[in-house]
Each structure stands twice: as C-alpha cells, then as structure tokens.
C-alpha cells in the first residue's frame, strides 16, 4: 500500500544543487540559510531573503524531510527570485543536511509536490507553474539519504512503438506518481497543435534502472 505525502514546494529553472551543506536545524523553517548558490545580505547575491513557507514533507528511512521556500530580492517586500531548500533531520539531533537547492524566477507559483513511498521505491515530484500557467515537473528517487534526479521524458522516446500507424505524440506529458501512468494526446499528420485528432494514449509506466519506461498502452480513439 502506498503512502502519499502532499506539501507546498516549488521550483526549477536552474540545475539543482545536490546539497552537502550541514546547517543548524533550529529555525530553518523560519529563517533563510546561506546554502548552495543562495547568499544574501552584505556582499551576498541578494540583499534580502525571507522564508514564505517551511514545513515537514515526509519521513523516509527514519529521516524527517523538510522544505523551506525563500523570497530573494532587493528588500523584504520584493521577490525577484524564489528558492526551494529541501533538507533532512534525524529526530533529536541539532543539525540538518541540505539535500536540494533550486532557484526560480520570482513570478513563479508552486503547485503541491508529492512524495509517494512504497516498499520498493520512494519518489518525489516537484511542480512549478510559470506566469503563462505552464507546469513543469521534476522527479527524484530516494537513494541512501539523498534525492537522485530522474529523467521524466525518456519514456516518450519509446512510446511510438505502441501507437497506431499515423499517430504521434507532440506534447510533453508528465507521469502521475499515484497511478504510475500518463495521458498523451495523439496527433495525425496535418493536425494543428491546438487540435489533436488521434485520440488519447493511456500509458502505464514502470520505473526501471532509475528511468520511467512504457509498460503498456491503451489508445482511446476519438468518440470512444
């Protein structure tokens, strides 16, 4: 039985810093920490930093995972860029280990990312919504007290082998961690980008060697 942990996170426009910093645990959900590429104050990259959200995410391997979202800018009123810091702490210990640091444009808004834990694997998805309301996802696999990035688009390269003749996928499609599946609009030659006419591919996914792969596909044609 899978357990699902929901939280408010954010992110993703520069490559992730796979953190190794150790910081004091007390106060990290209320006060910014200078980790990775995040420096602020006199001589720092930004003049000001404040935490907009900090909270527990999940517990994995007896390790508590937390997140903090930062606003970085010229003063306490501005949010020129946003950052997400994910860190871990073992209960009753004074220090926290930084696991991931990401920085995004200040106009970004964040959906609720998710950690899905099972007996075999634990996967985290992080969602970001840009000002044009386009969502991008990032996925990470829990490995020995750290998050390892998963390429979430590899499986699309194998999808054409499962599709009817003349059908093709043009859109990006993100895996749904709850169901390990994805829905892909199918296009035919001559279709405008707005108007796919080939139906929808319901794709069942598997995780193999730290990659999402296609397990099976059912195509619902238009009208079905």
C-alpha positions in Angstrom: 0.0 0.0 0.0 1.5 3.3 -1.0 1.5 6.3 1.4 1.1 9.7 -0.2 2.6 12.9 1.4 1.5 16.3 0.0 3.2 19.6 0.6 3.7 23.0 -0.9 7.0 23.2 -2.7 8.2 24.9 -5.7 10.7 25.4 -8.4 13.0 24.7 -11.1 14.8 26.8 -13.6 18.5 26.3 -12.8 20.1 22.9 -12.3 19.6 21.5 -8.9 22.4 21.9 -6.3 22.7 18.4 -4.8 23.4 19.8 -1.3 26.1 18.6 1.1 25.9 21.6 3.5 25.1 20.9 7.1 23.1 23.6 8.9 21.7 24.0 12.3 18.2 22.6 12.3 16.6 25.0 14.8 15.0 27.9 12.9 15.5 26.6 9.4 11.7 26.7 8.7 11.5 30.3 9.7 14.9 31.8 8.7 16.9 31.7 5.4 20.1 29.7 5.3 23.0 30.6 3.0 23.5 27.3 1.1 24.4 26.3 -2.4 24.1 29.4 -4.6 22.0 31.3 -2.1 23.9 34.2 -0.5 22.3 37.3 0.9 23.0 40.4 3.0 26.2 42.4 2.7 28.3 41.1 -0.1 25.7 38.4 -1.0 23.9 37.8 -4.3 20.7 39.2 -2.9 20.2 42.0 -0.3 17.3 40.3 1.4 15.9 36.8 1.9 12.8 35.7 3.9 11.0 32.3 4.2 7.5 32.2 2.8 6.8 28.6 3.7 8.5 26.0 5.8 7.2 22.6 6.9 7.7 18.9 7.2 7.4 16.9 4.0 7.7 13.2 4.8 9.6 10.6 6.8 11.8 8.2 4.9 14.2 5.7 6.4 13.7 7.2 9.9 14.8 10.6 8.4 12.4 13.6 8.5 12.4 15.6 5.3 11.6 19.3 5.4 11.3 22.1 2.9 11.6 25.9 3.0 10.7 28.4 0.3 12.6 31.6 0.1 11.9 35.0 -1.5 15.1 36.6 -2.6 15.3 40.3 -3.6 16.4 43.8 -3.0 14.4 44.2 0.2 11.9 42.3 2.3 9.0 43.4 0.1 10.4 42.1 -3.2 10.6 38.6 -4.6 13.0 38.9 -7.6 13.7 35.2 -7.4 12.3 32.3 -5.4 14.2 29.3 -4.0 13.4 25.9 -2.5 15.6 24.2 0.0 14.9 20.6 0.9 16.8 19.2 4.0 16.7 16.3 6.3 17.0 15.8 10.1 17.0 12.9 12.4 14.9 13.4 15.4 16.6 14.9 18.5 19.7 15.9 16.5 20.8 19.5 16.3 21.9 19.6 12.6 20.1 19.3 9.2 21.6 18.1 6.0 20.8 20.1 2.8 19.5 17.7 0.1 18.4 20.0 -2.7 18.5 23.7 -3.5 16.7 25.2 -6.5 16.1 28.8 -7.7 13.4 30.1 -9.9 12.1 33.4 -11.3 10.2 35.5 -8.8 6.9 35.3 -10.8 6.8 31.5 -10.4 4.0 29.9 -8.4 4.1 26.5 -6.9 1.7 23.6 -7.0 1.6 20.9 -4.3 4.5 18.5 -5.0 4.2 14.9 -3.8 6.3 12.2 -2.2 5.0 8.7 -3.0 6.5 6.0 -0.8 6.3 2.2 -1.3 8.2 -0.8 0.0 10.3 -0.7 -3.2 10.8 3.0 -4.0 10.2 6.5 -2.8 9.7 9.2 -5.5 9.3 12.9 -5.1 7.8 15.2 -7.7 8.3 19.0 -7.7 6.0 21.2 -9.7 6.4 24.7 -10.9 3.9 26.9 -12.7 5.3 29.9 -14.7 3.4 33.2 -15.3 1.9 31.7 -18.5 0.4 28.9 -16.4 2.6 26.2 -17.9 3.5 23.5 -15.5 6.9 21.8 -15.4 7.6 18.7 -13.3 10.8 17.4 -11.8 11.1 13.9 -10.3 13.6 12.5 -7.8 14.3 9.0 -6.5 15.3 8.4 -2.8 18.7 6.7 -2.7 20.8 6.3 0.5 19.6 9.5 2.2 19.7 11.7 -0.9 17.5 12.5 -3.9 18.6 11.4 -7.3 17.1 13.1 -10.4 15.0 11.0 -12.8 14.7 11.9 -16.4 10.9 12.2 -16.7 10.8 12.3 -20.5 12.8 9.3 -21.6 9.8 7.1 -21.8 8.3 9.3 -24.6 11.0 8.1 -27.0 9.7 4.5 -26.7 6.1 5.4 -27.0 5.8 5.4 -30.9 6.3 1.6 -30.9 2.9 1.3 -29.0 0.9 3.7 -31.2 -1.3 3.0 -34.2 0.0 3.9 -37.6 -0.1 7.6 -38.3 -0.5 8.6 -34.7 2.2 10.7 -33.0 2.8 12.5 -29.7 3.8 16.1 -29.8 3.0 17.3 -26.3 5.0 16.9 -23.1 3.3 14.6 -20.7 4.2 14.2 -17.0 3.9 10.9 -15.1 1.3 10.7 -12.4 3.0 9.2 -9.4 -0.2 8.0 -7.7 -1.1 5.8 -10.6 2.3 5.4 -12.4 0.6 6.5 -15.6 0.4 9.3 -18.1 -2.2 10.5 -20.7 -0.8 11.6 -24.0 -2.8 13.4 -26.8 -2.2 11.9 -30.2 -1.9 13.8 -33.4 -2.2 12.9 -37.0 -0.4 14.4 -39.9 -1.8 17.8 -40.7 -3.3 18.4 -37.2 -2.8 21.9 -35.8 -1.0 22.0 -32.5 -4.3 23.0 -30.9 -6.3 20.2 -32.2 -5.1 16.6 -31.9 -7.4 14.1 -33.8 -5.7 10.8 -33.0 -7.3 10.2 -29.6 -5.6 9.7 -26.2 -2.9 7.2 -25.3 -3.3 5.9 -21.7 0.2 4.9 -20.8 1.1 2.6 -17.9 4.6 3.3 -16.6 7.2 1.4 -14.7 10.4 2.5 -13.1 13.4 0.6 -14.4 17.1 1.4 -13.6 16.0 4.9 -12.4 14.1 5.7 -15.6 10.4 5.8 -16.3 9.6 3.3 -19.1 6.5 2.3 -21.0 4.8 -0.8 -19.6 1.7 -0.9 -21.7 -0.5 1.5 -23.7 -4.3 1.6 -24.4 -5.4 4.1 -27.1 -8.8 5.6 -26.8 -9.8 6.8 -30.3 -12.0 9.9 -30.8 -15.5 9.2 -29.8 -14.7 6.3 -27.5 
